């Protein structure tokens, strides 16, 4: 079940499910070890992907059961690409692929310019947009929104039309910026947190997702 978007965030979908709430609580805990943290990120991503893909186009298709021939439904085309924003987005990929094993994987790398503090694209490798029905961009944290905005802009420049953004924890500031820059892109989150602190961290948050995933704390 998806909770109604929290005003004034018209594009935000906070996925409200007991299993997700339970796992997000464990994810937040400073005492959660690296192995469990990685498993939780994958599990939450898989549960969220179920909702993110709810709108996929379907068509009727015949199927032979052990007893008779009948008509079922199948997804039209399998041209779905998941695009993790390096490096933390990598932790969500396997969870989505468990649910959509035919999906392809692109990769986007963003760094921050030390003077302007703006995101700078240093790596961009995705399948050609003409072969893709739906891009799903992955990043555990939506904080200021800079990397997400730049990634979506990069996809659009390369011809992407249908894009969703998926994160685990979002800050209101980042949601607002992303909605303003890309009002056509739905945002899916497991939790909407209170705010960014003065250091740019989401609070209550879960710390630095990349550091916790890869043990670089």
C-alpha positions as CSV (number, residue, x, y, z in Angstrom):
1,X,0.0,0.0,0.0
2,X,1.2,3.5,-0.8
3,X,0.5,6.4,1.5
4,X,-1.0,9.5,0.0
5,X,1.7,12.0,-1.0
6,X,2.5,14.3,1.8
7,X,1.7,17.9,0.9
8,X,3.1,19.9,-0.7
9,X,5.0,17.0,-2.3
10,X,2.7,16.1,-5.2
11,X,5.2,13.6,-6.7
12,X,6.3,11.8,-3.4
13,X,5.1,8.3,-2.7
14,X,6.0,7.1,0.8
15,X,5.6,3.3,0.6
16,X,3.7,2.4,3.8
17,X,4.0,-1.3,4.7
18,X,4.7,-2.9,8.1
19,X,7.7,-4.9,6.7
20,X,9.3,-1.8,5.3
21,X,8.7,0.2,8.5
22,X,10.3,-2.6,10.5
23,X,13.3,-2.9,8.3
24,X,13.8,0.9,8.1
25,X,14.0,0.9,11.9
26,X,16.7,-1.7,11.9
27,X,18.5,0.1,9.1
28,X,18.6,3.3,11.2
29,X,20.2,1.7,14.2
30,X,23.8,2.6,14.8
31,X,24.3,-0.9,16.2
32,X,23.3,-2.7,13.0
33,X,26.4,-4.5,11.6
34,X,27.6,-4.1,8.0
35,X,26.3,-7.5,6.8
36,X,22.8,-6.9,8.2
37,X,22.8,-3.4,6.9
38,X,23.5,-4.6,3.3
39,X,20.9,-7.2,3.6
40,X,18.3,-4.7,4.8
41,X,19.0,-2.3,2.0
42,X,18.5,-5.1,-0.6
43,X,15.3,-6.3,1.1
44,X,13.8,-2.9,1.3
45,X,14.7,-2.2,-2.3
46,X,13.0,-5.4,-3.4
47,X,9.8,-4.6,-1.5
48,X,9.8,-1.0,-2.9
49,X,10.3,-2.3,-6.5
50,X,6.9,-4.1,-6.2
51,X,5.2,-0.7,-5.8
52,X,7.4,1.3,-8.2
53,X,6.5,-1.1,-11.0
54,X,2.8,-1.2,-10.4
55,X,2.1,0.9,-13.5
56,X,3.9,-1.3,-16.0
57,X,1.9,-1.9,-19.2
58,X,0.3,-5.4,-19.5
59,X,-1.4,-7.4,-22.2
60,X,-3.3,-10.7,-22.4
61,X,-1.4,-13.8,-23.1
62,X,-2.4,-17.5,-23.4
63,X,-0.9,-20.1,-21.1
64,X,-1.2,-23.9,-21.0
65,X,-1.9,-25.1,-17.5
66,X,-1.7,-28.8,-16.5
67,X,-5.5,-28.9,-17.0
68,X,-6.4,-26.6,-19.8
69,X,-5.5,-23.5,-21.9
70,X,-6.4,-20.2,-20.4
71,X,-5.6,-16.5,-20.6
72,X,-3.3,-14.6,-18.2
73,X,-1.4,-11.3,-18.2
74,X,2.1,-10.5,-19.1
75,X,4.2,-7.3,-18.9
76,X,4.6,-5.6,-22.3
77,X,8.3,-5.7,-23.1
78,X,11.1,-6.2,-20.6
79,X,13.1,-3.1,-21.3
80,X,13.5,-1.9,-17.8
81,X,16.8,-0.4,-16.6
82,X,17.9,0.2,-13.0
83,X,20.4,3.0,-12.6
84,X,22.3,3.2,-9.3
85,X,24.0,6.4,-8.5
86,X,27.5,5.4,-7.5
87,X,28.4,4.3,-5.0
88,X,25.6,3.9,-2.5
89,X,23.0,3.1,-5.1
90,X,24.8,-0.2,-5.8
91,X,23.5,-1.6,-2.5
92,X,19.9,-1.4,-3.9
93,X,20.5,-3.1,-7.2
94,X,20.4,-6.8,-6.2
95,X,17.1,-6.3,-4.4
96,X,15.4,-4.9,-7.5
97,X,16.9,-7.6,-9.7
98,X,15.5,-10.3,-7.4
99,X,12.1,-9.0,-8.4
100,X,12.9,-8.1,-12.0
101,X,15.7,-10.4,-13.1
102,X,15.4,-9.4,-16.7
103,X,16.2,-5.7,-15.9
104,X,19.4,-4.3,-17.2
105,X,21.7,-2.2,-15.1
106,X,23.2,1.2,-16.0
107,X,25.7,3.2,-13.8
108,X,26.0,6.9,-13.1
109,X,28.9,8.4,-11.1
110,X,28.7,11.9,-9.6
111,X,31.3,13.9,-7.7
112,X,31.0,17.3,-6.1
113,X,33.0,20.3,-7.5
114,X,35.0,21.6,-4.6
115,X,34.5,25.3,-5.5
116,X,30.9,25.4,-6.8
117,X,29.7,22.4,-4.7
118,X,27.6,21.4,-7.7
119,X,27.5,17.7,-8.8
120,X,29.8,16.8,-11.7
121,X,29.2,13.7,-13.8
122,X,32.3,11.6,-14.1
123,X,30.8,8.3,-15.3
124,X,27.6,7.6,-17.3
125,X,27.0,4.2,-18.9
126,X,23.4,3.2,-19.6
127,X,21.6,1.3,-22.4
128,X,20.4,3.5,-25.2
129,X,17.1,5.2,-24.3
130,X,15.4,4.0,-27.5
131,X,15.5,0.4,-26.2
132,X,14.2,1.2,-22.7
133,X,10.6,1.5,-21.5
134,X,11.4,2.6,-17.9
135,X,14.4,3.8,-16.1
136,X,14.5,3.4,-12.3
137,X,17.1,5.5,-10.6
138,X,18.4,4.2,-7.3
139,X,20.0,6.1,-4.4
140,X,19.5,5.2,-0.7
141,X,19.5,8.9,0.4
142,X,17.7,11.9,-1.1
143,X,19.4,14.7,0.9
144,X,20.0,18.0,-1.0
145,X,18.8,16.4,-4.3
146,X,21.8,17.5,-6.3
147,X,23.1,14.1,-7.5
148,X,19.5,12.9,-8.3
149,X,18.7,16.1,-10.2
150,X,21.9,15.8,-12.3
151,X,21.4,12.1,-13.0
152,X,17.8,12.6,-14.2
153,X,18.9,15.5,-16.4
154,X,21.6,13.3,-17.9
155,X,19.1,10.6,-18.7
156,X,16.8,13.0,-20.3
157,X,19.6,14.5,-22.4
158,X,20.1,11.0,-23.7
159,X,16.5,10.6,-24.6
160,X,14.9,8.9,-21.5
161,X,11.2,9.5,-21.3
162,X,9.8,7.4,-18.4
163,X,11.9,7.7,-15.2
164,X,11.2,6.9,-11.6
165,X,13.4,7.8,-8.6
166,X,13.7,5.4,-5.7
167,X,15.3,6.1,-2.4
168,X,15.2,4.7,1.1
169,X,15.2,7.9,3.2
170,X,14.3,11.3,1.9
171,X,14.7,14.8,3.4
172,X,11.9,17.4,2.6
173,X,14.6,19.8,1.2
174,X,15.7,17.2,-1.4
175,X,12.2,16.2,-2.3
176,X,11.3,19.9,-2.9
177,X,14.4,20.4,-5.1
178,X,13.8,17.3,-7.1
179,X,10.1,18.0,-7.7
180,X,11.0,21.5,-8.9
181,X,13.7,20.4,-11.3
182,X,11.9,17.3,-12.6
183,X,8.1,17.6,-12.0
184,X,7.4,14.7,-14.3
185,X,9.4,12.1,-12.3
186,X,7.6,10.2,-9.5
187,X,9.6,9.8,-6.2
188,X,9.3,6.7,-4.2
189,X,10.7,6.6,-0.6
190,X,10.6,4.2,2.3
191,X,10.6,7.1,4.8
192,X,10.3,10.9,4.7
193,X,12.5,12.3,7.5
194,X,12.4,15.6,9.4
195,X,15.1,17.7,7.8
196,X,18.7,18.2,6.8
197,X,21.1,19.3,9.6
198,X,23.7,22.0,9.2
199,X,26.2,19.5,7.8
200,X,23.8,18.3,5.1
201,X,22.9,15.0,6.8
202,X,19.3,13.7,6.9
203,X,17.9,13.5,10.4
204,X,17.0,11.3,12.1
205,X,18.4,9.5,9.0
206,X,20.7,6.5,9.1
207,X,24.2,8.0,8.7
208,X,26.2,7.8,5.5
209,X,24.6,4.9,3.5
210,X,27.7,4.4,1.3
211,X,30.1,4.2,4.3
212,X,27.8,1.7,6.1
213,X,27.4,-0.4,3.0
214,X,31.0,-0.7,2.1
215,X,32.6,-0.5,5.6
216,X,34.4,2.8,5.0
217,X,33.3,4.5,8.2
